[in-house]
Amino acid sequence: MSRIASRRPESAEYDSDYHRDLIARVEGRCAIEILRGQLHWICDLAGSISTEQVDRVHAPYQWTIRQVFEHCANAERMFGYRIMCLADGSGPTLPNWDENVSADSRFGLGNFSALVTELGDLRKANLGLLQRLTPRAWDAAGSVAGYHVTVRSLAWLTAGHLLHHFEIVENRCGVTAIRGPAMLE
């Protein structure tokens, strides 16, 4: 087994079936590499969506593409906060975050380009946080919304969450965006 701190979490590092499913969908062996690669996906997907698609609700979904990007930005912020809180080893108990309340409030909607930039900036901030953690901090655990998680599992959940929503956006809009840095040959 790989002993790098950002390796795939073991099943004992989280106890939610939902978390297991999100983590299982993410391919790769290093959360840092995956999260960094998804920065390219954020930009390419946003650039692949037409202006007409941004504010359309695509049945059976209830959120517009703009609301999905807002949700992803808000979730990125929450994942970073949770990682920071657990990383110190104090084993905190953190409350649930009701993403539907945030989406329904539409408090953060605005210029789509600015929203995409914010999501990218939040991802870069979370990468900065994760990159400065000691290996022991990656093992730190606590309770989030009543579920046991480690910092490592939260990093993988961050990647899995974006993957989940962006695959839906690609399907809804009929686009396929580049998911990582294009390799020059």
VEXBA-712209 format. One record per residue: residue number from 1; residue in one letter; x, y negated, z of N, C-alpha, C in turn. Coordinates in nm, 2 decimals, padded with zeros to 4 digits. Layout:
N
  nr rest    n.X    n.Y    n.Z   ca.X   ca.Y   ca.Z    c.X    c.Y    c.Z
 NUM    a      X      Y      Z      X      Y      Z      X      Y      Z
...
END
This chain:
185
  nr rest    n.X    n.Y    n.Z   ca.X   ca.Y   ca.Z    c.X    c.Y    c.Z
   1    m  00.08  00.12  00.00  00.00  00.00  00.00  00.09 -00.12  00.00
   2    s  00.04 -00.22 -00.07  00.11 -00.35 -00.08  00.10 -00.42  00.06
   3    r  00.21 -00.48  00.10  00.21 -00.55  00.23  00.21 -00.70  00.21
   4    i  00.19 -00.75  00.09  00.19 -00.90  00.08  00.06 -00.95  00.15
   5    a  00.08 -01.06  00.21 -00.03 -01.12  00.29 -00.16 -01.14  00.22
   6    s -00.15 -01.17  00.09 -00.27 -01.20  00.01 -00.33 -01.08 -00.06
   7    r -00.28 -00.96 -00.02 -00.33 -00.84 -00.08 -00.48 -00.82 -00.06
   8    r -00.53 -00.72 -00.14 -00.68 -00.69 -00.13 -00.70 -00.65  00.02
   9    p -00.81 -00.70  00.08 -00.84 -00.66  00.22 -00.89 -00.51  00.23
  10    e -00.86 -00.46  00.34 -00.91 -00.32  00.37 -01.05 -00.33  00.42
  11    s -01.12 -00.22  00.41 -01.27 -00.22  00.45 -01.29 -00.26  00.59
  12    a -01.20 -00.25  00.68 -01.22 -00.28  00.82 -01.20 -00.44  00.84
  13    e -01.17 -00.51  00.74 -01.15 -00.65  00.75 -01.28 -00.73  00.73
  14    y -01.39 -00.66  00.70 -01.52 -00.73  00.68 -01.62 -00.62  00.70
  15    d -01.74 -00.66  00.74 -01.84 -00.56  00.77 -01.98 -00.58  00.70
  16    s -01.98 -00.66  00.60 -02.10 -00.69  00.52 -02.10 -00.62  00.39
  17    d -02.21 -00.55  00.35 -02.22 -00.49  00.22 -02.21 -00.59  00.11
  18    y -02.27 -00.71  00.13 -02.26 -00.82  00.03 -02.11 -00.86  00.01
  19    h -02.04 -00.87  00.12 -01.89 -00.90  00.11 -01.82 -00.79  00.03
  20    r -01.85 -00.67  00.07 -01.78 -00.56  00.00 -01.81 -00.56 -00.15
  21    d -01.93 -00.59 -00.19 -01.97 -00.60 -00.33 -01.89 -00.71 -00.41
  22    l -01.89 -00.83 -00.34 -01.82 -00.94 -00.40 -01.67 -00.91 -00.42
  23    i -01.61 -00.86 -00.31 -01.46 -00.83 -00.32 -01.43 -00.72 -00.42
  24    a -01.52 -00.62 -00.43 -01.50 -00.51 -00.53 -01.50 -00.56 -00.67
  25    r -01.57 -00.67 -00.70 -01.58 -00.72 -00.84 -01.45 -00.79 -00.88
  26    v -01.37 -00.83 -00.79 -01.25 -00.91 -00.82 -01.14 -00.81 -00.86
  27    e -01.08 -00.83 -00.98 -00.97 -00.75 -01.02 -00.84 -00.82 -00.98
  28    g -00.74 -00.74 -00.95 -00.61 -00.80 -00.91 -00.56 -00.75 -00.78
  29    r -00.44 -00.79 -00.75 -00.37 -00.75 -00.62 -00.34 -00.86 -00.53
  30    c -00.34 -00.99 -00.58 -00.30 -01.10 -00.50 -00.40 -01.21 -00.50
  31    a -00.46 -01.25 -00.39 -00.57 -01.35 -00.39 -00.52 -01.48 -00.44
  32    i -00.39 -01.52 -00.41 -00.34 -01.65 -00.45 -00.34 -01.65 -00.60
  33    e -00.29 -01.55 -00.67 -00.28 -01.55 -00.81 -00.42 -01.55 -00.87
  34    i -00.51 -01.48 -00.82 -00.65 -01.48 -00.87 -00.71 -01.62 -00.85
  35    l -00.70 -01.68 -00.73 -00.76 -01.81 -00.71 -00.70 -01.91 -00.80
  36    r -00.57 -01.91 -00.82 -00.50 -02.00 -00.91 -00.55 -01.98 -01.05
  37    g -00.56 -01.86 -01.09 -00.61 -01.83 -01.23 -00.75 -01.88 -01.25
  38    q -00.83 -01.88 -01.15 -00.97 -01.93 -01.17 -00.98 -02.08 -01.19
  39    l -00.87 -02.15 -01.16 -00.87 -02.29 -01.19 -00.89 -02.32 -01.34
  40    h -00.83 -02.23 -01.42 -00.84 -02.24 -01.56 -00.98 -02.21 -01.61
  41    w -01.04 -02.12 -01.54 -01.18 -02.08 -01.57 -01.28 -02.19 -01.54
  42    i -01.26 -02.26 -01.43 -01.34 -02.37 -01.40 -01.34 -02.48 -01.51
  43    c -01.22 -02.51 -01.56 -01.21 -02.61 -01.66 -01.27 -02.56 -01.79
  44    d -01.23 -02.44 -01.83 -01.27 -02.39 -01.96 -01.42 -02.37 -01.97
  45    l -01.48 -02.32 -01.86 -01.63 -02.30 -01.86 -01.70 -02.43 -01.87
  46    a -01.66 -02.52 -01.79 -01.72 -02.66 -01.79 -01.72 -02.72 -01.93
  47    g -01.60 -02.70 -01.99 -01.59 -02.76 -02.13 -01.66 -02.68 -02.24
  48    s -01.71 -02.56 -02.20 -01.78 -02.48 -02.30 -01.93 -02.50 -02.29
  49    i -01.98 -02.57 -02.20 -02.12 -02.59 -02.17 -02.17 -02.72 -02.24
  50    s -02.27 -02.71 -02.32 -02.32 -02.83 -02.39 -02.40 -02.92 -02.29
  51    t -02.41 -03.05 -02.32 -02.48 -03.15 -02.24 -02.62 -03.10 -02.22
  52    e -02.69 -03.04 -02.32 -02.83 -03.00 -02.31 -02.84 -02.88 -02.21
  53    q -02.74 -02.80 -02.19 -02.74 -02.69 -02.10 -02.73 -02.72 -01.96
  54    v -02.66 -02.83 -01.93 -02.62 -02.87 -01.79 -02.74 -02.88 -01.70
  55    d -02.85 -02.94 -01.75 -02.96 -02.97 -01.66 -03.08 -02.88 -01.69
  56    r -03.06 -02.78 -01.76 -03.17 -02.68 -01.80 -03.17 -02.57 -01.70
  57    v -03.29 -02.53 -01.66 -03.31 -02.41 -01.57 -03.34 -02.30 -01.67
  58    h -03.25 -02.20 -01.66 -03.26 -02.08 -01.75 -03.33 -01.97 -01.67
  59    a -03.46 -01.94 -01.70 -03.53 -01.83 -01.63 -03.46 -01.70 -01.63
  60    p -03.46 -01.62 -01.53 -03.54 -01.63 -01.41 -03.48 -01.71 -01.30
  61    y -03.37 -01.78 -01.33 -03.30 -01.86 -01.22 -03.37 -01.99 -01.19
  62    q -03.34 -02.04 -01.07 -03.41 -02.16 -01.03 -03.32 -02.28 -01.02
  63    w -03.19 -02.26 -01.04 -03.10 -02.37 -01.04 -03.05 -02.41 -01.18
  64    t -03.03 -02.54 -01.20 -02.97 -02.58 -01.32 -02.82 -02.55 -01.32
  65    i -02.75 -02.56 -01.43 -02.61 -02.53 -01.43 -02.54 -02.64 -01.34
  66    r -02.58 -02.76 -01.34 -02.53 -02.86 -01.26 -02.54 -02.82 -01.11
  67    q -02.66 -02.77 -01.07 -02.67 -02.72 -00.93 -02.59 -02.60 -00.90
  68    v -02.56 -02.51 -01.00 -02.47 -02.40 -00.98 -02.33 -02.45 -00.95
  69    f -02.28 -02.55 -01.03 -02.15 -02.61 -01.01 -02.14 -02.68 -00.87
  70    e -02.25 -02.75 -00.84 -02.26 -02.81 -00.70 -02.25 -02.71 -00.59
  71    h -02.32 -02.60 -00.61 -02.32 -02.49 -00.51 -02.18 -02.43 -00.50
  72    c -02.11 -02.41 -00.61 -01.98 -02.36 -00.61 -01.88 -02.45 -00.54
  73    a -01.90 -02.58 -00.56 -01.81 -02.68 -00.49 -01.84 -02.68 -00.34
  74    n -01.97 -02.68 -00.31 -02.00 -02.68 -00.16 -01.95 -02.55 -00.10
  75    a -01.96 -02.44 -00.17 -01.92 -02.31 -00.11 -01.77 -02.31 -00.10
  76    e -01.70 -02.36 -00.20 -01.55 -02.37 -00.19 -01.51 -02.45 -00.07
  77    r -01.58 -02.56 -00.04 -01.55 -02.64  00.08 -01.58 -02.55  00.21
  78    m -01.69 -02.48  00.21 -01.72 -02.39  00.32 -01.61 -02.28  00.34
  79    f -01.57 -02.22  00.23 -01.47 -02.11  00.24 -01.34 -02.17  00.30
  80    g -01.30 -02.29  00.25 -01.18 -02.35  00.31 -01.19 -02.38  00.45
  81    y -01.31 -02.43  00.50 -01.33 -02.46  00.64 -01.32 -02.34  00.72
  82    r -01.38 -02.23  00.67 -01.39 -02.11  00.75 -01.25 -02.05  00.75
  83    i -01.17 -02.05  00.65 -01.03 -02.00  00.65 -00.95 -02.08  00.75
  84    m -00.96 -02.21  00.75 -00.89 -02.29  00.84 -00.92 -02.26  00.99
  85    c -01.05 -02.24  01.01 -01.10 -02.21  01.15 -01.05 -02.07  01.20
  86    l -01.04 -01.97  01.11 -01.00 -01.84  01.15 -00.85 -01.83  01.16
  87    a -00.78 -01.90  01.07 -00.63 -01.89  01.06 -00.55 -01.91  01.19
  88    d -00.61 -01.99  01.28 -00.53 -02.01  01.40 -00.53 -01.90  01.50
  89    g -00.61 -01.80  01.47 -00.62 -01.68  01.56 -00.71 -01.69  01.68
  90    s -00.79 -01.79  01.69 -00.87 -01.81  01.80 -01.00 -01.72  01.80
  91    g -01.02 -01.66  01.68 -01.14 -01.57  01.67 -01.27 -01.63  01.69
  92    p -01.29 -01.75  01.62 -01.42 -01.82  01.64 -01.54 -01.75  01.59
  93    t -01.65 -01.80  01.63 -01.78 -01.75  01.58 -01.84 -01.87  01.51
  94    l -01.85 -01.86  01.37 -01.90 -01.97  01.29 -02.04 -01.94  01.24
  95    p -02.12 -02.05  01.23 -02.26 -02.03  01.19 -02.28 -02.00  01.04
  96    n -02.40 -01.96  01.01 -02.43 -01.94  00.87 -02.44 -02.08  00.80
  97    w -02.43 -02.08  00.67 -02.45 -02.20  00.59 -02.56 -02.16  00.49
  98    d -02.67 -02.24  00.50 -02.78 -02.21  00.41 -02.76 -02.29  00.28
  99    e -02.71 -02.22  00.18 -02.68 -02.28  00.05 -02.80 -02.33 -00.02
 100    n -02.92 -02.27  00.01 -03.04 -02.31 -00.06 -03.09 -02.45 -00.01
 101    v -03.06 -02.48  00.12 -03.10 -02.61  00.17 -03.01 -02.72  00.10
 102    s -02.88 -02.69  00.08 -02.80 -02.78  00.01 -02.84 -02.80 -00.14
 103    a -02.87 -02.69 -00.20 -02.91 -02.70 -00.34 -03.05 -02.77 -00.36
 104    d -03.14 -02.74 -00.27 -03.27 -02.80 -00.28 -03.27 -02.95 -00.24
 105    s -03.17 -02.99 -00.16 -03.16 -03.14 -00.13 -03.11 -03.22 -00.24
 106    r -03.03 -03.16 -00.33 -02.98 -03.22 -00.45 -02.90 -03.35 -00.41
 107    f -02.84 -03.35 -00.29 -02.77 -03.46 -00.24 -02.64 -03.49 -00.31
 108    g -02.58 -03.38 -00.37 -02.45 -03.40 -00.43 -02.45 -03.40 -00.58
 109    l -02.56 -03.41 -00.64 -02.56 -03.41 -00.79 -02.52 -03.54 -00.84
 110    g -02.45 -03.54 -00.95 -02.40 -03.66 -01.01 -02.34 -03.63 -01.14
 111    n -02.24 -03.71 -01.18 -02.17 -03.69 -01.30 -02.11 -03.55 -01.30
 112    f -02.14 -03.48 -01.41 -02.10 -03.34 -01.42 -01.95 -03.32 -01.42
 113    s -01.88 -03.41 -01.50 -01.73 -03.41 -01.50 -01.67 -03.43 -01.36
 114    a -01.73 -03.52 -01.29 -01.68 -03.55 -01.15 -01.70 -03.43 -01.06
 115    l -01.81 -03.36 -01.08 -01.84 -03.24 -01.00 -01.74 -03.13 -01.03
 116    v -01.71 -03.11 -01.16 -01.61 -03.01 -01.20 -01.48 -03.05 -01.14
 117    t -01.44 -03.18 -01.15 -01.31 -03.22 -01.09 -01.31 -03.19 -00.94
 118    e -01.42 -03.22 -00.87 -01.43 -03.20 -00.73 -01.41 -03.05 -00.70
 119    l -01.47 -02.96 -00.78 -01.46 -02.82 -00.76 -01.31 -02.78 -00.77
 120    g -01.25 -02.83 -00.88 -01.10 -02.80 -00.90 -01.02 -02.85 -00.79
 121    d -01.04 -02.97 -00.74 -00.97 -03.03 -00.63 -00.98 -02.95 -00.50
 122    l -01.11 -02.90 -00.48 -01.13 -02.82 -00.36 -01.05 -02.69 -00.37
 123    r -01.06 -02.63 -00.49 -00.98 -02.50 -00.51 -00.83 -02.52 -00.48
 124    k -00.78 -02.64 -00.54 -00.64 -02.66 -00.52 -00.61 -02.68 -00.37
 125    a -00.69 -02.75 -00.30 -00.67 -02.77 -00.15 -00.68 -02.64 -00.08
 126    n -00.77 -02.55 -00.12 -00.77 -02.42 -00.05 -00.65 -02.34 -00.08
 127    l -00.60 -02.35 -00.21 -00.48 -02.28 -00.24 -00.36 -02.33 -00.16
 128    g -00.35 -02.46 -00.14 -00.25 -02.52 -00.06 -00.25 -02.47  00.08
 129    l -00.37 -02.46  00.14 -00.39 -02.41  00.27 -00.35 -02.26  00.28
 130    l -00.39 -02.18  00.19 -00.36 -02.04  00.19 -00.21 -02.02  00.17
 131    q -00.14 -02.10  00.09  00.00 -02.08  00.06  00.09 -02.12  00.18
 132    r  00.04 -02.19  00.27  00.12 -02.23  00.39  00.09 -02.14  00.51
 133    l  00.00 -02.05  00.50 -00.03 -01.96  00.61  00.08 -01.85  00.63
 134    t  00.11 -01.82  00.75  00.20 -01.71  00.78  00.13 -01.58  00.76
 135    p  00.20 -01.47  00.73  00.13 -01.34  00.72  00.04 -01.31  00.83
 136    r  00.08 -01.34  00.95 -00.01 -01.31  01.07 -00.14 -01.39  01.06
 137    a -00.14 -01.51  01.01 -00.26 -01.59  00.99 -00.36 -01.52  00.89
 138    w -00.31 -01.45  00.79 -00.39 -01.38  00.70 -00.47 -01.27  00.76
 139    d -00.42 -01.22  00.87 -00.48 -01.11  00.95 -00.58 -01.16  01.05
 140    a -00.58 -01.29  01.08 -00.67 -01.35  01.18 -00.81 -01.32  01.14
 141    a -00.90 -01.30  01.24 -01.04 -01.26  01.22 -01.13 -01.34  01.31
 142    g -01.25 -01.34  01.27 -01.36 -01.41  01.35 -01.49 -01.36  01.30
 143    s -01.60 -01.43  01.34 -01.73 -01.40  01.30 -01.79 -01.52  01.22
 144    v -01.84 -01.48  01.10 -01.90 -01.59  01.02 -02.04 -01.54  00.98
 145    a -02.14 -01.62  01.02 -02.28 -01.58  01.00 -02.31 -01.45  01.05
 146    g -02.25 -01.41  01.16 -02.28 -01.28  01.23 -02.20 -01.16  01.17
 147    y -02.11 -01.19  01.08 -02.03 -01.08  01.02 -01.88 -01.10  01.05
 148    h -01.81 -00.99  01.08 -01.67 -00.98  01.10 -01.60 -01.01  00.97
 149    v -01.50 -01.10  00.97 -01.42 -01.12  00.85 -01.28 -01.16  00.89
 150    t -01.18 -01.14  00.81 -01.05 -01.19  00.82 -01.03 -01.30  00.73
 151    v -00.92 -01.38  00.75 -00.88 -01.48  00.65 -00.86 -01.42  00.52
 152    r -00.79 -01.30  00.51 -00.77 -01.24  00.38 -00.90 -01.21  00.31
 153    s -01.00 -01.15  00.38 -01.12 -01.12  00.32 -01.19 -01.25  00.27
 154    l -01.18 -01.36  00.35 -01.24 -01.49  00.30 -01.18 -01.54  00.17
 155    a -01.05 -01.52  00.16 -00.98 -01.56  00.04 -01.04 -01.48 -00.08
 156    w -01.05 -01.35 -00.06 -01.11 -01.27 -00.17 -01.25 -01.30 -00.20
 157    l -01.33 -01.33 -00.09 -01.47 -01.37 -00.11 -01.48 -01.50 -00.19
 158    t -01.39 -01.59 -00.16 -01.39 -01.72 -00.24 -01.38 -01.69 -00.39
 159    a -01.29 -01.60 -00.43 -01.27 -01.56 -00.57 -01.40 -01.48 -00.62
 160    g -01.45 -01.39 -00.54 -01.56 -01.31 -00.58 -01.69 -01.40 -00.59
 161    h -01.70 -01.50 -00.51 -01.82 -01.59 -00.51 -01.82 -01.66 -00.65
 162    l -01.71 -01.72 -00.68 -01.70 -01.80 -00.80 -01.72 -01.71 -00.92
 163    l -01.66 -01.59 -00.92 -01.68 -01.49 -01.03 -01.83 -01.46 -01.05
 164    h -01.90 -01.43 -00.94 -02.04 -01.40 -00.94 -02.12 -01.51 -01.01
 165    h -02.10 -01.64 -00.97 -02.18 -01.75 -01.03 -02.13 -01.78 -01.17
 166    f -02.01 -01.78 -01.20 -01.96 -01.82 -01.33 -02.00 -01.71 -01.44
 167    e -02.00 -01.58 -01.40 -02.05 -01.48 -01.49 -02.20 -01.51 -01.53
 168    i -02.27 -01.55 -01.43 -02.42 -01.58 -01.46 -02.42 -01.70 -01.55
 169    v -02.34 -01.80 -01.52 -02.34 -01.92 -01.61 -02.31 -01.89 -01.75
 170    e -02.20 -01.81 -01.77 -02.16 -01.76 -01.90 -02.28 -01.69 -01.97
 171    n -02.35 -01.60 -01.90 -02.46 -01.53 -01.96 -02.57 -01.63 -02.00
 172    r -02.61 -01.72 -01.91 -02.72 -01.81 -01.93 -02.69 -01.90 -02.05
 173    c -02.57 -01.94 -02.06 -02.53 -02.04 -02.17 -02.48 -01.97 -02.29
 174    g -02.46 -01.84 -02.29 -02.41 -01.78 -02.41 -02.27 -01.81 -02.45
 175    v -02.19 -01.84 -02.35 -02.05 -01.87 -02.37 -01.95 -01.77 -02.30
 176    t -01.83 -01.77 -02.35 -01.73 -01.69 -02.28 -01.61 -01.78 -02.27
 177    a -01.58 -01.81 -02.15 -01.47 -01.90 -02.12 -01.34 -01.82 -02.09
 178    i -01.23 -01.89 -02.11 -01.10 -01.82 -02.07 -01.09 -01.82 -01.92
 179    r -01.06 -01.71 -01.87 -01.06 -01.69 -01.72 -00.93 -01.71 -01.65
 180    g -00.83 -01.73 -01.73 -00.69 -01.75 -01.67 -00.61 -01.83 -01.77
 181    p -00.49 -01.85 -01.73 -00.40 -01.93 -01.82 -00.37 -01.85 -01.94
 182    a -00.38 -01.91 -02.06 -00.36 -01.84 -02.18 -00.21 -01.82 -02.19
 183    m -00.17 -01.70 -02.23 -00.03 -01.67 -02.25  00.02 -01.71 -02.39
 184    l  00.13 -01.77 -02.39  00.19 -01.81 -02.52  00.27 -01.69 -02.57
 185    e  00.26 -01.66 -02.69  00.34 -01.55 -02.75  00.45 -01.60 -02.84
END
